[in-house]
């Protein structure tokens, strides 16, 4: 008899437990989702390997071809480096046909879904003369309308103009040796670009000279639009020898380390790009990975004619795929907490955690939006989030709390919850290929550029809290 009573009592306890668990699920106001990592190498805007389109010999630059840029895109790359040879204009203004070509190249890049790293040079094969400072300034004045009209597809500008290859090397007009001339060209280049774009210079100590400041950027200066906050770096002989082909202008290990420490801190908030030039004892995988991470590299060349032996070695040694994934930013969702039900006019509150597995953060501005999309009608409502993804630093986990109100007239129904990190420029905002893809399985929507949180929310007038704030989802 006691055994029977014990069994009955146990069944009652189990039943009560199941009822309580069921009630907890029914009354729960949110759901937590944990996301799986993706190891796929996929393209993302303004980062990664690039293909260089440079002069052939000393021939004037010819227009970009859409098919060639589409081929770049097919290789999971979103960047090209476009170097314009302007030797014929050393002693005269740029022609209208040349300016038109630059404009048309920008439109070609836009059609192909890529962006350009741009440089102008007065000499190429075998070096040669550059132009005096006054001529450089007048050429930049001519380029200003073109650059400002097309900055959406310009990733950044390399300072250019001075010396061999526009690399601020061996100037025939003494510009390289003159700190004031270097400063004038840098400041002029910065002035003809919109404040949202950066200029990269070849040698890190030139930034110190230009601003009379040897300290790296501080967080309070980050992305504030000042000339110093918009001056990045390009290293065009990465891993070639002890000082990267003269990049640090020293064989003293302490001095090289000091400049690398400066770049490590400064490059938190500015772009670091460049290229490989020839193989050396320094280009093995362990050292390459260490240096790429330390200087927070975002872009690097992938041309058969430059550094091909190094690329092949990286592939053999097994680090090439890691480099492809980690150049620049590489954002990955960890988890999210989203509401189950919200009423029209009610409060939508969610949070998510995202980590940056890359070596850098985005150097250009980037928007962040939460999207609610009706599963039946596909009508979308979006909430702009006051958060700057440029501050999502390498190796850091960022926790975002997002709250907004649903419109009072929002139709009831089930809505997918999505994240969008679009390009903020008007012509690229609705282009999926210019939106950031997150490194998670099953979240990317190639047709929209959205990242699904793999959850939906029920909009139901019978449940949810009222919203008294000022930030509301907007329909589109």
TIKOL-947740 format. One line per 3 residues: number of its first residue (from 1); their letters; for each residue x, y, z of C-alpha. Coordinates in Angstrom, 1 decimal, padded with zeros to 4 digits, always signed. Layout:
N
NUM) a) X Y Z | ...
This chain:
476
1) xxx) +000.0 +000.0 +000.0 | +002.8 +002.4 +000.9 | +004.6 +001.6 -002.4
4) xxx) +001.4 +002.5 -004.3 | +001.0 +005.8 -002.4 | +004.6 +006.6 -003.0
7) xxx) +004.1 +006.0 -006.8 | +001.0 +008.2 -006.9 | +002.7 +010.9 -004.9
10) xxx) +005.7 +010.9 -007.3 | +003.4 +011.1 -010.3 | +001.6 +014.1 -008.8
13) xxx) +005.0 +015.8 -008.2 | +006.1 +015.1 -011.8 | +002.8 +016.4 -013.2
16) xxx) +003.0 +019.6 -011.1 | +006.6 +020.1 -012.3 | +005.6 +019.7 -016.0
19) xxx) +002.7 +022.1 -015.5 | +005.1 +024.7 -013.9 | +007.6 +024.2 -016.7
22) xxx) +004.9 +024.7 -019.3 | +003.7 +027.8 -017.6 | +007.2 +029.2 -017.5
25) xxx) +007.5 +028.7 -021.3 | +004.1 +030.2 -022.0 | +004.7 +033.3 -019.8
28) xxx) +008.3 +033.9 -020.8 | +008.7 +037.3 -022.5 | +011.9 +036.6 -024.4
31) xxx) +014.0 +033.9 -025.9 | +017.8 +033.4 -026.0 | +019.5 +032.2 -029.2
34) xxx) +023.1 +031.0 -029.4 | +024.7 +031.2 -032.9 | +027.1 +028.9 -034.6
37) xxx) +030.4 +030.1 -036.1 | +031.0 +029.9 -039.8 | +034.5 +029.2 -041.1
40) xxx) +033.6 +030.1 -044.7 | +035.7 +032.6 -046.5 | +033.2 +035.2 -047.8
43) xxx) +033.6 +038.7 -049.1 | +032.9 +041.8 -047.0 | +033.2 +045.4 -048.0
46) xxx) +036.4 +047.6 -047.6 | +038.5 +044.7 -046.2 | +040.7 +041.8 -047.3
49) xxx) +042.9 +041.1 -050.2 | +042.8 +043.3 -053.3 | +043.8 +043.2 -056.9
52) xxx) +046.0 +046.1 -058.2 | +045.2 +047.9 -061.4 | +048.3 +049.9 -062.1
55) xxx) +050.1 +051.4 -065.1 | +051.6 +049.0 -067.7 | +055.2 +050.3 -068.2
58) xxx) +054.9 +054.0 -068.5 | +051.8 +054.1 -070.6 | +048.9 +056.4 -069.5
61) xxx) +046.2 +054.8 -067.5 | +043.3 +053.2 -069.4 | +039.7 +052.9 -068.3
64) xxx) +038.7 +050.1 -066.0 | +036.7 +047.2 -067.6 | +033.6 +046.0 -065.8
67) xxx) +034.4 +042.3 -066.7 | +037.8 +042.6 -065.0 | +036.2 +044.0 -061.8
70) xxx) +033.5 +041.3 -061.9 | +036.2 +038.7 -062.0 | +037.8 +040.3 -058.9
73) xxx) +034.4 +040.0 -057.2 | +034.0 +036.4 -058.2 | +037.2 +035.7 -056.2
76) xxx) +035.6 +036.8 -053.0 | +037.4 +040.2 -053.1 | +035.7 +043.6 -052.7
79) xxx) +038.7 +045.9 -053.2 | +040.9 +047.0 -056.0 | +043.9 +049.4 -055.9
82) xxx) +043.6 +051.9 -058.7 | +046.9 +053.7 -059.5 | +046.7 +056.5 -062.1
85) xxx) +049.8 +057.5 -064.0 | +049.6 +061.2 -064.7 | +053.1 +061.7 -066.1
88) xxx) +051.8 +063.7 -069.1 | +050.4 +066.3 -066.8 | +053.6 +067.2 -064.8
91) xxx) +053.6 +070.7 -066.4 | +050.0 +071.3 -067.2 | +046.4 +070.8 -065.8
94) xxx) +044.7 +067.5 -065.9 | +042.6 +067.1 -069.0 | +038.9 +066.8 -068.9
97) xxx) +039.1 +063.5 -070.6 | +041.3 +062.2 -067.7 | +038.9 +063.6 -065.1
100) xxx) +036.0 +061.9 -067.0 | +037.9 +058.6 -066.9 | +038.3 +058.8 -063.1
103) xxx) +034.5 +059.5 -062.8 | +033.7 +056.6 -065.2 | +036.0 +054.3 -063.3
106) xxx) +034.1 +055.0 -060.1 | +030.8 +054.2 -061.8 | +032.3 +051.0 -063.2
109) xxx) +033.4 +050.0 -059.7 | +029.9 +050.8 -058.4 | +028.3 +048.6 -061.0
112) xxx) +030.7 +045.8 -060.1 | +030.1 +046.1 -056.4 | +033.7 +046.8 -055.4
115) xxx) +035.5 +049.8 -053.9 | +038.8 +051.4 -054.9 | +042.0 +052.3 -053.1
118) xxx) +043.2 +055.3 -055.2 | +046.6 +056.7 -055.8 | +048.0 +059.2 -058.3
121) xxx) +051.6 +059.1 -059.5 | +053.7 +061.1 -062.0 | +056.1 +058.2 -062.7
124) xxx) +056.1 +054.5 -062.6 | +058.5 +052.0 -064.4 | +062.1 +053.0 -063.5
127) xxx) +061.0 +056.1 -061.5 | +061.4 +059.6 -063.0 | +060.4 +063.1 -062.2
130) xxx) +057.5 +064.2 -060.1 | +055.8 +067.6 -060.1 | +056.4 +070.7 -058.0
133) xxx) +054.2 +071.4 -055.0 | +052.1 +074.1 -056.8 | +051.2 +071.7 -059.6
136) xxx) +050.2 +068.9 -057.2 | +048.0 +071.4 -055.4 | +046.3 +072.5 -058.6
139) xxx) +045.8 +068.8 -059.7 | +044.2 +068.1 -056.3 | +041.9 +071.1 -056.8
142) xxx) +040.8 +069.6 -060.1 | +040.2 +066.2 -058.6 | +038.2 +067.5 -055.7
145) xxx) +034.7 +067.5 -057.4 | +035.3 +064.0 -058.8 | +036.5 +062.6 -055.5
148) xxx) +033.6 +064.2 -053.5 | +031.0 +063.1 -056.0 | +032.2 +059.5 -055.9
151) xxx) +033.6 +059.0 -052.4 | +031.0 +056.2 -051.8 | +033.2 +053.8 -053.8
154) xxx) +036.5 +055.1 -052.6 | +037.7 +053.0 -049.7 | +040.6 +055.4 -049.0
157) xxx) +043.1 +057.5 -050.8 | +046.8 +056.9 -050.7 | +048.6 +060.2 -050.5
160) xxx) +050.5 +059.7 -053.7 | +051.9 +062.3 -056.1 | +055.4 +062.6 -054.4
163) xxx) +058.4 +060.7 -055.7 | +058.8 +057.3 -057.5 | +055.5 +055.5 -057.9
166) xxx) +053.7 +058.2 -055.9 | +055.2 +056.5 -052.9 | +056.8 +059.5 -051.3
169) xxx) +060.2 +058.1 -052.4 | +063.1 +060.0 -054.1 | +061.3 +063.2 -055.2
172) xxx) +063.0 +065.0 -058.1 | +061.5 +068.2 -056.7 | +062.9 +067.7 -053.2
175) xxx) +059.4 +067.1 -051.7 | +060.3 +064.0 -049.9 | +063.1 +065.7 -048.0
178) xxx) +060.9 +068.7 -047.1 | +058.6 +068.0 -044.1 | +056.6 +071.2 -044.9
181) xxx) +056.0 +070.0 -048.5 | +055.0 +066.6 -047.3 | +052.6 +068.1 -044.8
184) xxx) +051.1 +070.4 -047.5 | +050.4 +067.5 -049.9 | +048.9 +065.4 -047.1
187) xxx) +046.7 +068.3 -045.8 | +045.6 +069.2 -049.4 | +044.7 +065.5 -050.1
190) xxx) +042.6 +065.4 -046.9 | +040.9 +068.7 -047.8 | +039.6 +067.5 -051.2
193) xxx) +038.1 +064.3 -049.7 | +034.9 +064.3 -047.6 | +035.6 +064.1 -043.9
196) xxx) +034.3 +060.5 -043.9 | +037.3 +059.3 -045.9 | +040.9 +058.7 -044.9
199) xxx) +044.3 +059.3 -046.6 | +047.1 +056.7 -046.1 | +050.8 +057.7 -046.1
202) xxx) +053.8 +055.4 -046.8 | +056.0 +056.0 -043.8 | +054.7 +056.1 -040.2
205) xxx) +057.2 +058.8 -039.0 | +055.8 +061.1 -041.7 | +052.6 +061.3 -039.7
208) xxx) +054.5 +062.3 -036.6 | +056.3 +065.1 -038.6 | +053.1 +066.4 -040.3
211) xxx) +051.2 +066.8 -037.0 | +054.2 +067.5 -034.7 | +052.9 +064.7 -032.5
214) xxx) +054.5 +061.4 -031.8 | +051.6 +060.0 -029.8 | +049.1 +057.6 -031.2
217) xxx) +045.4 +058.6 -031.5 | +043.5 +058.5 -028.3 | +039.9 +057.1 -028.0
220) xxx) +038.5 +060.6 -027.7 | +040.0 +061.5 -031.1 | +038.7 +058.3 -032.8
223) xxx) +036.8 +059.0 -036.1 | +036.2 +062.7 -035.1 | +036.9 +063.9 -038.7
226) xxx) +040.2 +065.8 -037.8 | +043.1 +065.5 -040.2 | +045.1 +063.5 -037.7
229) xxx) +042.1 +061.1 -037.1 | +041.9 +060.6 -040.9 | +045.6 +059.8 -041.6
232) xxx) +046.3 +056.1 -041.9 | +049.2 +054.0 -043.2 | +050.2 +051.9 -046.2
235) xxx) +053.3 +049.7 -046.0 | +054.3 +048.8 -049.6 | +057.1 +046.3 -048.8
238) xxx) +055.6 +044.3 -046.0 | +057.9 +041.5 -044.6 | +060.6 +042.2 -047.2
241) xxx) +063.4 +042.6 -044.5 | +064.0 +043.8 -041.0 | +062.4 +047.2 -041.6
244) xxx) +060.0 +046.3 -044.4 | +062.0 +047.9 -047.2 | +062.6 +051.2 -045.5
247) xxx) +059.2 +051.6 -044.0 | +060.7 +052.3 -040.6 | +063.9 +054.0 -041.9
250) xxx) +066.0 +052.2 -039.3 | +067.9 +049.0 -038.6 | +067.8 +049.6 -034.9
253) xxx) +065.4 +047.0 -033.4 | +064.3 +049.3 -030.6 | +063.4 +052.1 -033.0
256) xxx) +061.5 +049.7 -035.3 | +059.6 +048.3 -032.3 | +058.8 +051.9 -031.2
259) xxx) +057.2 +052.7 -034.6 | +055.3 +049.4 -034.6 | +054.0 +050.1 -031.2
262) xxx) +052.8 +053.5 -032.5 | +051.0 +051.8 -035.4 | +049.5 +049.1 -033.1
265) xxx) +047.8 +051.9 -031.1 | +047.1 +054.4 -033.9 | +045.7 +051.8 -036.2
268) xxx) +042.8 +051.2 -033.8 | +041.1 +054.1 -035.5 | +042.8 +054.5 -038.9
271) xxx) +043.3 +052.2 -041.9 | +046.4 +050.1 -042.4 | +046.9 +048.8 -045.9
274) xxx) +049.8 +048.0 -048.3 | +051.4 +045.2 -050.2 | +054.0 +042.5 -050.3
277) xxx) +057.0 +043.0 -052.6 | +059.5 +040.1 -052.4 | +060.1 +037.0 -050.3
280) xxx) +062.4 +037.0 -047.3 | +063.2 +035.2 -044.1 | +060.6 +037.3 -042.4
283) xxx) +057.5 +036.2 -044.4 | +056.9 +032.8 -042.7 | +053.4 +032.2 -041.4
286) xxx) +054.1 +032.7 -037.6 | +055.8 +036.0 -038.2 | +053.3 +037.2 -040.8
289) xxx) +050.3 +036.4 -038.5 | +052.0 +038.2 -035.6 | +052.8 +041.3 -037.7
292) xxx) +049.4 +041.4 -039.4 | +047.7 +041.3 -036.0 | +050.0 +043.8 -034.3
295) xxx) +049.6 +046.5 -037.0 | +045.9 +045.7 -037.4 | +046.0 +045.2 -041.2
298) xxx) +042.8 +045.7 -043.2 | +043.9 +045.3 -046.8 | +046.7 +043.5 -048.7
301) xxx) +047.6 +042.8 -052.3 | +046.9 +039.5 -054.0 | +048.5 +040.2 -057.4
304) xxx) +050.4 +037.4 -059.3 | +053.2 +039.9 -060.1 | +053.7 +041.1 -056.5
307) xxx) +054.4 +038.8 -053.6 | +053.1 +035.7 -055.4 | +055.9 +033.6 -053.9
310) xxx) +054.8 +034.7 -050.4 | +051.2 +033.9 -051.0 | +052.1 +030.5 -052.3
313) xxx) +054.2 +029.9 -049.1 | +051.3 +031.0 -046.9 | +049.1 +028.5 -048.7
316) xxx) +051.6 +025.7 -048.2 | +052.3 +026.6 -044.6 | +048.5 +026.6 -043.9
319) xxx) +047.9 +030.2 -042.8 | +046.5 +031.7 -046.0 | +042.8 +031.0 -045.2
322) xxx) +043.2 +032.5 -041.8 | +044.7 +035.7 -043.3 | +041.8 +035.9 -045.8
325) xxx) +039.3 +035.7 -042.9 | +041.1 +038.0 -040.4 | +042.2 +040.9 -042.6
328) xxx) +040.2 +043.9 -041.4 | +037.0 +043.2 -039.3 | +035.3 +039.8 -038.9
331) xxx) +032.2 +040.2 -036.9 | +030.5 +037.1 -035.3 | +027.3 +036.9 -033.3
334) xxx) +027.5 +035.0 -030.0 | +023.9 +035.2 -028.8 | +020.8 +037.3 -028.7
337) xxx) +017.8 +037.8 -026.5 | +014.7 +038.8 -028.4 | +011.1 +039.3 -027.3
340) xxx) +008.4 +036.7 -028.1 | +005.4 +039.1 -028.2 | +005.0 +042.9 -028.5
343) xxx) +001.9 +044.9 -029.1 | +001.4 +047.7 -031.6 | +002.6 +050.9 -029.9
346) xxx) +004.5 +048.7 -027.4 | +008.1 +048.4 -026.3 | +010.5 +046.2 -028.3
349) xxx) +013.6 +045.4 -026.3 | +016.4 +043.1 -027.3 | +020.1 +042.6 -026.8
352) xxx) +022.9 +040.8 -028.6 | +026.5 +040.0 -028.2 | +029.0 +040.3 -031.1
355) xxx) +032.7 +039.6 -031.2 | +035.3 +040.9 -033.7 | +037.6 +038.0 -034.7
358) xxx) +039.4 +040.2 -037.3 | +042.6 +042.2 -037.0 | +041.0 +045.6 -037.3
361) xxx) +037.7 +047.4 -037.1 | +035.9 +049.2 -040.0 | +037.8 +052.3 -040.9
364) xxx) +034.8 +053.9 -042.8 | +031.4 +054.8 -041.3 | +028.9 +052.0 -041.0
367) xxx) +025.2 +052.0 -040.0 | +023.4 +049.5 -037.7 | +019.7 +048.7 -037.9
370) xxx) +017.3 +046.3 -036.5 | +014.7 +045.1 -039.1 | +011.3 +043.6 -038.4
373) xxx) +009.8 +041.9 -041.5 | +006.3 +040.5 -041.7 | +006.4 +036.9 -042.7
376) xxx) +003.3 +037.1 -044.9 | +003.4 +040.6 -046.5 | +007.3 +041.0 -046.3
379) xxx) +006.7 +044.6 -045.2 | +009.6 +045.9 -043.3 | +010.1 +048.2 -040.2
382) xxx) +013.5 +049.4 -039.2 | +015.0 +050.9 -036.1 | +018.3 +052.9 -036.5
385) xxx) +020.7 +052.0 -033.6 | +022.9 +054.6 -032.1 | +026.0 +052.5 -032.1
388) xxx) +029.3 +052.8 -034.0 | +030.6 +049.5 -035.3 | +034.0 +051.2 -036.0
391) xxx) +034.5 +050.9 -032.2 | +034.1 +047.1 -032.2 | +037.8 +046.5 -031.6
394) xxx) +039.6 +043.2 -032.5 | +039.2 +040.5 -029.9 | +036.5 +042.3 -028.0
397) xxx) +033.0 +041.2 -027.3 | +030.4 +044.0 -027.5 | +027.0 +043.7 -025.7
400) xxx) +024.3 +045.9 -027.2 | +021.0 +046.7 -025.5 | +018.4 +048.0 -028.0
403) xxx) +015.0 +049.5 -027.2 | +012.4 +051.1 -029.5 | +008.7 +051.4 -029.9
406) xxx) +006.5 +049.7 -032.5 | +004.2 +052.0 -034.5 | +000.6 +052.1 -033.1
409) xxx) -000.8 +051.1 -036.5 | +001.6 +048.2 -037.1 | -000.4 +045.2 -038.4
412) xxx) -000.6 +042.2 -036.1 | +001.3 +039.1 -037.3 | +004.7 +037.3 -037.1
415) xxx) +007.8 +039.3 -037.9 | +011.3 +038.1 -038.5 | +014.1 +039.8 -036.5
418) xxx) +017.1 +040.8 -038.6 | +020.3 +043.0 -038.3 | +021.5 +045.2 -041.1
421) xxx) +024.9 +046.9 -041.3 | +024.6 +048.8 -044.6 | +026.8 +051.3 -046.2
424) xxx) +025.6 +054.7 -045.1 | +026.1 +056.5 -048.5 | +022.8 +057.0 -050.4
427) xxx) +023.8 +055.1 -053.6 | +025.1 +052.1 -051.7 | +022.7 +051.9 -048.8
430) xxx) +020.3 +049.4 -050.5 | +023.1 +047.4 -052.2 | +023.4 +044.0 -050.4
433) xxx) +027.0 +043.5 -051.6 | +028.0 +046.6 -049.7 | +026.5 +045.4 -046.4
436) xxx) +028.5 +043.6 -043.7 | +027.9 +039.8 -043.4 | +028.3 +038.2 -040.0
439) xxx) +030.5 +035.1 -039.6 | +027.7 +032.7 -038.5 | +025.9 +029.8 -040.1
442) xxx) +022.5 +030.3 -041.7 | +022.1 +034.0 -041.0 | +023.1 +035.8 -044.2
445) xxx) +020.5 +036.9 -046.8 | +022.4 +037.6 -050.0 | +019.3 +039.1 -051.6
448) xxx) +018.9 +041.8 -049.0 | +022.2 +042.1 -047.2 | +020.5 +041.3 -043.9
451) xxx) +021.7 +039.0 -041.1 | +018.8 +037.0 -039.6 | +018.7 +036.5 -035.9
454) xxx) +016.9 +033.2 -036.6 | +014.0 +034.4 -034.5 | +010.6 +036.0 -035.0
457) xxx) +008.4 +038.1 -032.8 | +004.6 +038.1 -032.6 | +002.9 +041.5 -032.9
460) xxx) -000.3 +041.1 -030.9 | -002.5 +043.8 -029.4 | -003.4 +041.7 -026.4
463) xxx) +000.1 +041.5 -024.9 | +003.2 +043.6 -024.1 | +004.2 +046.8 -022.4
466) xxx) +003.5 +050.3 -023.6 | +006.4 +052.4 -024.9 | +007.0 +055.9 -023.7
469) xxx) +010.3 +056.7 -025.5 | +011.1 +058.6 -028.6 | +012.7 +056.0 -030.8
472) xxx) +010.2 +054.1 -033.0 | +010.6 +051.6 -035.8 | +009.8 +053.2 -039.2
475) xx) +008.2 +051.5 -042.1 | +009.6 +051.3 -045.6
